[in-house]
Structures are given as C-alpha cells and as structure tokens.
Amino acid sequence: MTRWLQCQEAVIWFNSYLTWHNGNNHLATHPADDCSGSDKGDTSQAHAADPPNYTTPESARSSPSSGMPYRLSKRPQFPRKTVPYLQQHHGAVHFIPALQDFLSNLTNGQQYFCPNVNDRFDCFSNVMIQLTPHDHMANRNLTARIYSHPQRDNRSRKPPTLARFDTALALFDENPQQCGGFHGFRVAEIRVIFKLLPHLGNYPHPLVYVHWFKALNYFDDSVGMFCATCSTQQRCPNAAIIPIHRLIQPCHLIPKFPVGAVNPRTLISAFLTGTKIIFNYPWYYYVLGMTISEVEVQVGGQVNYHTVVVGKHSSGSQEPVRVETVARYNGSRESVECTLQSNVHNVAASALNSRPM
C-alpha cells in the first residue's frame, strides 16, 4: 500500500509539472545560455604558427568538478585508428570531407593542414556529459553517458560486444536556440568520438563525427511525439564534425515496425539506417522519403530477412526483393550476398533507387 501511494504521489507531481510546462508553451526547458559561445571558435581566425592553435571560450554548461560539460577517459579505447578503419567499422564514410569543413570553419577559410587517409586518430568508446538541471529532476546525478563503438571481440569464453552508436540531442545552430524549445537543436547519431591530431591544430575539446537528422518541425498528436527524418545530401548521410560540448543530452529512438511479423534478429543499427522510428522526445522517421521492404538473403541454408530501402516512395512496391533481383543491377549473386551482410542498406539504395521496381 505504501509503494502504491508513492507511485500515485509521483504521478500527481509529474502531472503538475506537465501542466506548468504546457502552460508556458515550451516543448523543452533549456536555459538560453546553455551552450552560448560553444561554437564561436568555429569562426575564429587561425594563427600562422605551426601547428595552428584553435581556441574557444569556455562553455557555459560547465561541470563544477572539472570545469567542462563532459568527461572522457584518460586513455583512448581505440588508439591510432586509420581513416579506412573508421569508414569500415564506424560507418564514417565522409570523415575526411567533414573534418576539412570543420577546419575550414575554424580558420575562416584561411590555409590549414589538410587531413588525409594516412592520419591515425585516437578514438573513444564513450563520453559522459553534464546534463542541464531541471526542476523535475533530482540534482544528485546530472550526468549521462553516450556510447559510440564498433563490435569488439572479447575473450574466447565471452560473446563479442555488439556495435553501439547512440543518438543525442546536439546544438546545430546557436541563433535559433535563443528562442527556446527545440529551436536550434537536432538529433545526431554519434559515429566517432576522437581528438584532433596535433599537426592539424591545437583544439581544446574532443570532436564528434555525427550523422544529422532534420529539424524537429512535425509533432504527431496521436502519440505525443515528434517526427524526425534522417538528413541526407545527395542520397548520403548528412555528416559533420562538431565539438563534443555541443552534445546536450542523449535521446531515445523507438522503432515503429511495419505491419506484420518482425524478425527478432534484426539489429538496432538496421533501424537507424532504414526504417520508421519514433523518438522519445519521441518520433517517427523515414530515410530518404522511400518505402521500406525486405530483402530475402539465403545464407548457410537459412533465410534471413534484412530491412532495407528498396524503392522510391511513389513506386508503391511492398513485396520482398530477392538477391537475384538485386544481382541483376549489382553484379553476381555471391558478391551481392557478401555485401548485403555487411551493409544491406547502402547496397539496396545504390542498386535500386535509380531504377523503377
């Protein structure tokens, strides 16, 4: 009975908070100076010294213990990783162009040292960020951990650690953020957490390679959640590199599965690249505005189903697509099967998007 009364009291307090929250017409409470000055260093002039020294004002979201709104381990979990490794295992296919854009913004278009595929970066598997205080949250633990790592092999008696690339709410544009709510914020999928190499410049914060979602402009009243869409550029993920102190807090993506049975072996990484999902600050999400179907792959005598993008939204194609169908546009059956297992969505998109089903 005591436990039931505690639950009822918690519900009443939370309903009171929601009433106050909705009365002020805010979707989320973020102080106006939460991230002020966090990206002013992006436009700072680079010094002519070798290497350049990129300095930024300290973030207003600082932790009392360390003076920074984040905490990283002293030693990287993945030291000296090459760019091809990041592209293959982290999905950071646009790592070099994104890093060049970041350095160009830092130097305001002036000359800088260009990164190349032979550079080796120290990467981290997770970061702990300091959350913004809220009236409805306890102040004893205002931290959250964000993970970003590929699959890792453990000892012989332990199963491998599955790949995990969390999503987080990040500062996209500081000017609209002054309006409050979700203005100026976007969801980002964290693919790589790394530090800038010394010969490329002395930057005070670690960096994050992300894949952006589009702005949160649509709210679904039926479920009380926002609808989000993966941001793309020329049918590729909209990638960028941002300072780590632009991460505001983790966010949770909930898949909205298609009608019918769902394969329990499907990995969450498949949903982040090709299915409808809901986000908790919550949402739906379409990739490239196309329909979702399944590719039937025969592997080792068993039939595995992988959710992929198979056609344009106007095509109305909802039937499963077999390997033979993909092979007609992409080469032999054996090469298609191997590629589908490693990167189902990119193969389906490249093989089928340009042709009617």
LOTIDREN-694148 format. One line per field, with one value per residue (C-alpha): x, y, z; residue number from 1. Coordinates in nm, 3 decimals. Layout:
% LOTIDREN-694148
X c(X  ...) $
Y c(Y  ...) $
Z c(Z  ...) $
nr c(NUM  ...) $
% end
This chain:
% LOTIDREN-694148
X c(0.000  0.285  0.450  0.120  0.080  0.435  0.359  0.039  0.221  0.487  0.218  0.046  0.373  0.461  0.115  0.157  0.487  0.337  0.053  0.302  0.522  0.241  0.104  0.428  0.408  0.752  0.843  1.163  1.334  1.687  1.841  1.924  2.291  2.321  2.553  2.628  2.968  3.010  3.073  3.209  3.551  3.428  3.476  3.786  4.094  4.373  4.719  5.004  5.202  5.282  5.054  4.759  4.606  4.226  4.084  3.722  3.551  3.460  3.114  2.853  2.736  3.030  3.071  3.165  3.421  3.617  3.513  3.395  3.048  3.192  3.435  3.649  3.880  4.248  4.344  4.156  3.993  4.079  4.421  4.574  4.288  4.320  4.062  3.979  3.914  3.672  3.498  3.456  3.379  3.221  3.039  3.223  3.238  3.260  3.514  3.779  3.539  3.364  3.697  3.808  3.486  3.538  3.896  3.791  3.530  3.784  4.032  3.763  3.869  4.240  4.508  4.525  4.685  4.468  4.393  4.444  4.371  4.712  4.639  4.572  4.320  4.275  3.910  3.697  3.413  3.203  3.173  2.997  2.818  2.678  2.302  2.120  1.939  1.559  1.304  1.153  1.490  1.699  2.027  2.226  2.307  2.300  2.525  2.462  2.690  2.687  2.843  2.994  3.195  3.200  3.171  3.453  3.581  3.619  3.788  3.717  3.454  3.267  3.048  3.157  3.035  2.786  2.833  2.661  2.621  2.395  2.186  2.193  2.035  2.300  2.331  2.300  2.260  2.307  2.097  1.755  1.840  1.779  1.407  1.384  1.233  1.393  1.484  1.847  1.874  1.882  1.919  2.258  2.381  2.725  2.959  3.314  3.447  3.807  4.072  4.223  4.577  4.847  4.976  4.624  4.586  4.553  4.181  4.077  3.785  3.745  3.543  3.248  3.165  2.785  2.507  2.238  1.863  1.639  1.490  1.200  0.923  0.640  0.466  0.235  -0.056  -0.177  0.128  0.251  0.589  0.798  0.859  1.220  1.374  1.729  1.906  2.075  2.292  2.293  2.142  2.416  2.403  2.443  2.770  2.950  3.215  3.122  3.288  3.189  3.049  2.767  2.609  2.318  2.179  2.111  1.784  1.600  1.480  1.192  1.131  0.779  0.778  0.596  0.280  0.347  0.596  0.928  1.249  1.386  1.742  1.730  1.989  1.906  2.168  1.943  1.658  1.875  1.955  1.634  1.305  1.034  1.116  0.982  1.195  1.148  1.141  0.977  0.940  0.886  1.148  1.178  1.508  1.531  1.149  1.128  0.925  1.055  1.058  1.269  1.548  1.549  1.906  1.992  2.291  2.412  2.088  1.880  1.671  1.749  1.542  1.702  1.503  1.623  1.516  1.409  1.235  1.104  0.801  0.582  0.654  0.423  0.643  0.586  0.695  1.015  1.309  1.528  1.902  1.856  1.668  1.947  2.210  2.061  2.162  2.470  2.666  2.691  2.479  2.784  2.912  2.563  2.517  2.851  2.786  2.432  2.552  2.796  2.598  2.248  2.106  2.377  2.367  1.990  1.991  2.270  2.135  1.766  1.699  1.789  1.568  1.191  1.079) $
Y c(0.000  0.238  0.170  0.235  0.570  0.667  0.592  0.795  1.088  1.073  1.074  1.375  1.569  1.489  1.589  1.919  1.972  1.893  2.139  2.412  2.310  2.319  2.640  2.814  2.674  2.513  2.179  2.158  2.370  2.479  2.795  3.046  3.034  2.655  2.642  3.007  3.052  2.682  2.721  3.074  2.920  2.775  3.114  3.222  3.313  3.058  3.170  3.143  2.933  2.572  2.395  2.637  2.695  2.692  2.846  2.881  3.043  2.801  2.652  2.790  2.433  2.353  2.082  2.205  1.929  1.955  2.291  2.111  1.984  1.641  1.377  1.141  0.862  0.949  0.689  0.622  0.280  0.272  0.438  0.527  0.420  0.486  0.661  0.340  0.169  0.446  0.424  0.047  -0.012  0.319  0.399  0.733  0.732  1.112  1.156  1.341  1.588  1.657  1.721  1.950  2.152  2.177  2.301  2.543  2.696  2.723  2.908  3.120  2.989  3.050  2.792  2.490  2.146  1.906  1.566  1.254  0.883  0.807  1.002  0.799  0.922  0.834  0.732  0.684  0.441  0.671  1.014  1.132  1.465  1.704  1.748  2.076  2.097  2.076  2.135  1.787  1.605  1.516  1.705  1.419  1.268  1.505  1.307  1.076  0.851  0.834  0.532  0.507  0.196  -0.084  -0.451  -0.572  -0.926  -1.033  -1.333  -1.676  -1.755  -1.429  -1.324  -1.019  -0.677  -0.557  -0.230  0.068  0.417  0.624  0.921  1.252  1.594  1.837  2.209  2.267  2.645  2.880  3.173  2.995  2.825  3.156  3.115  2.820  2.478  2.263  2.560  2.528  2.165  1.848  1.479  1.338  0.982  0.965  0.765  0.860  1.031  1.140  1.404  1.631  1.537  1.781  1.850  1.952  2.205  2.251  2.241  2.245  2.000  1.647  1.618  1.406  1.279  1.270  1.195  1.463  1.428  1.701  1.972  1.875  2.053  1.800  1.681  1.378  1.446  1.085  0.956  1.279  1.253  1.441  1.307  1.304  1.235  1.139  1.434  1.349  1.513  1.357  1.034  1.009  1.084  1.449  1.415  1.674  1.709  1.914  1.989  1.746  2.018  2.071  1.745  1.839  1.502  1.151  1.082  0.756  0.633  0.385  0.189  0.185  -0.151  -0.218  -0.426  -0.797  -1.013  -0.860  -1.057  -1.069  -1.098  -0.760  -0.525  -0.175  -0.039  -0.156  0.056  0.366  0.341  0.226  0.208  0.416  0.504  0.704  0.921  0.971  1.319  1.087  1.039  0.872  0.873  0.797  0.750  0.933  0.951  0.598  0.291  0.009  -0.355  -0.663  -0.835  -1.212  -1.342  -1.711  -1.767  -2.107  -2.282  -2.036  -1.745  -1.415  -1.102  -0.760  -0.438  -0.210  0.075  -0.075  0.189  0.540  0.633  0.678  0.330  0.157  -0.152  -0.355  -0.703  -0.867  -0.836  -1.141  -1.150  -1.239  -0.912  -0.707  -0.907  -0.804  -0.445  -0.500  -0.798  -1.163  -1.329  -1.415  -1.057  -0.926  -1.170  -1.078  -0.709  -0.735  -0.899  -0.616  -0.316  -0.404  -0.057  0.103  -0.183  -0.167  0.209  0.217  -0.079  0.000  0.368  0.472  0.210  0.152  -0.164) $
Z c(0.000  0.082  -0.253  -0.433  -0.253  -0.350  -0.715  -0.704  -0.546  -0.817  -1.088  -0.931  -0.909  -1.267  -1.392  -1.209  -1.383  -1.726  -1.660  -1.579  -1.870  -2.129  -1.984  -2.067  -2.420  -2.409  -2.558  -2.361  -2.099  -2.183  -2.036  -2.307  -2.218  -2.204  -2.500  -2.559  -2.706  -2.764  -3.134  -3.151  -3.200  -3.529  -3.692  -3.504  -3.704  -3.713  -3.610  -3.851  -3.605  -3.682  -3.589  -3.565  -3.222  -3.218  -2.902  -2.798  -2.500  -2.223  -2.248  -2.012  -1.942  -1.719  -1.463  -1.115  -1.074  -1.399  -1.545  -1.862  -1.955  -2.040  -1.915  -2.121  -2.016  -1.992  -2.249  -2.574  -2.607  -2.981  -3.026  -3.361  -3.584  -3.954  -4.166  -4.362  -4.026  -3.926  -4.260  -4.244  -3.876  -3.769  -4.093  -4.113  -4.492  -4.512  -4.234  -4.435  -4.607  -4.274  -4.100  -4.382  -4.346  -3.970  -4.007  -4.279  -4.048  -3.767  -3.984  -4.152  -4.493  -4.443  -4.516  -4.286  -4.278  -4.475  -4.320  -4.529  -4.514  -4.361  -4.042  -3.728  -3.472  -3.106  -3.064  -2.754  -2.694  -2.472  -2.318  -2.003  -2.043  -1.784  -1.812  -1.767  -1.429  -1.437  -1.165  -1.209  -1.196  -0.893  -0.874  -0.728  -1.067  -1.363  -1.592  -1.885  -2.086  -2.466  -2.641  -2.987  -3.072  -3.330  -3.248  -3.026  -2.975  -2.614  -2.459  -2.602  -2.339  -2.376  -2.668  -2.865  -2.763  -3.022  -3.204  -3.045  -3.186  -2.963  -3.067  -2.884  -2.893  -3.016  -3.079  -3.454  -3.474  -3.182  -3.308  -3.325  -2.994  -2.816  -2.893  -2.654  -2.703  -2.971  -3.192  -3.293  -3.178  -3.383  -3.323  -3.419  -3.445  -3.282  -3.504  -3.389  -3.073  -3.129  -3.065  -3.325  -3.421  -3.306  -3.656  -3.765  -3.484  -3.109  -3.037  -2.668  -2.699  -2.839  -3.158  -3.266  -3.614  -3.644  -3.892  -3.861  -3.850  -3.987  -3.768  -3.542  -3.728  -3.703  -3.387  -3.401  -3.168  -3.185  -3.000  -2.839  -3.007  -3.258  -3.607  -3.724  -4.062  -4.147  -4.311  -4.640  -4.904  -5.249  -5.109  -4.847  -4.473  -4.383  -4.192  -3.985  -3.717  -3.411  -3.074  -2.805  -2.578  -2.829  -2.714  -2.485  -2.373  -2.502  -2.680  -2.735  -3.074  -3.077  -3.399  -3.535  -3.704  -4.032  -4.037  -3.991  -3.808  -3.706  -3.726  -3.368  -3.500  -3.668  -3.516  -3.396  -3.638  -3.922  -3.792  -3.766  -4.135  -4.290  -4.107  -3.948  -3.589  -3.301  -3.081  -2.710  -2.700  -2.937  -3.313  -3.648  -3.916  -4.287  -4.467  -4.799  -4.815  -4.955  -4.878  -4.662  -4.764  -4.704  -4.890  -4.863  -4.834  -4.846  -4.616  -4.496  -4.585  -4.381  -4.496  -4.324  -4.371  -4.367  -4.362  -4.640  -4.863  -5.194  -5.396  -5.422  -5.215  -5.522  -5.654  -5.407  -5.407  -5.091  -5.200  -5.072  -5.307  -5.352  -5.404  -5.770  -5.823  -5.669  -5.856  -6.190  -6.112  -5.898  -6.027  -5.928  -5.659  -5.444  -5.430  -5.353  -5.065  -4.908  -4.943  -4.812  -4.494  -4.422  -4.542  -4.652  -4.684  -4.896  -5.147  -5.178  -5.216  -5.473  -5.668  -5.674  -5.613  -5.964  -6.132  -6.120  -5.944) $
nr c(1  2  3  4  5  6  7  8  9  10  11  12  13  14  15  16  17  18  19  20  21  22  23  24  25  26  27  28  29  30  31  32  33  34  35  36  37  38  39  40  41  42  43  44  45  46  47  48  49  50  51  52  53  54  55  56  57  58  59  60  61  62  63  64  65  66  67  68  69  70  71  72  73  74  75  76  77  78  79  80  81  82  83  84  85  86  87  88  89  90  91  92  93  94  95  96  97  98  99  100  101  102  103  104  105  106  107  108  109  110  111  112  113  114  115  116  117  118  119  120  121  122  123  124  125  126  127  128  129  130  131  132  133  134  135  136  137  138  139  140  141  142  143  144  145  146  147  148  149  150  151  152  153  154  155  156  157  158  159  160  161  162  163  164  165  166  167  168  169  170  171  172  173  174  175  176  177  178  179  180  181  182  183  184  185  186  187  188  189  190  191  192  193  194  195  196  197  198  199  200  201  202  203  204  205  206  207  208  209  210  211  212  213  214  215  216  217  218  219  220  221  222  223  224  225  226  227  228  229  230  231  232  233  234  235  236  237  238  239  240  241  242  243  244  245  246  247  248  249  250  251  252  253  254  255  256  257  258  259  260  261  262  263  264  265  266  267  268  269  270  271  272  273  274  275  276  277  278  279  280  281  282  283  284  285  286  287  288  289  290  291  292  293  294  295  296  297  298  299  300  301  302  303  304  305  306  307  308  309  310  311  312  313  314  315  316  317  318  319  320  321  322  323  324  325  326  327  328  329  330  331  332  333  334  335  336  337  338  339  340  341  342  343  344  345  346  347  348  349  350  351  352  353  354  355  356  357) $
% end
